[in-house]
Amino acid sequence: MGTESTFFSMKGSSEDLGCHLVELEDFFECRGLDMKLRFSLTLVVDEVVTNIFNYGFDTAADGVVDVELTIGDEKVVIVISDNGRAFNPLEAPEPELD
């Protein structure tokens, strides 16, 4: 199959995320990924980008999120980058579970 990539960038909000996710689904489908894998990969991108816009910026208007996906022989690489606050889960306070 070779290597193929797609890229999108969002600035200021995740408002256009739904349209980008449809494009990702099409990108995956055209490259022969099965429905379960397409769903899982799209869900990952949806969750990560949504969390970045919800928690990574003081105001979403300051936010820029870039998503790049590369499909090669037997692997998919997803790179999501942003200009938000750094988050280290090892330094986060323990959640309140009560």
Disulfide bonds with the S-S distance in Angstrom:
none
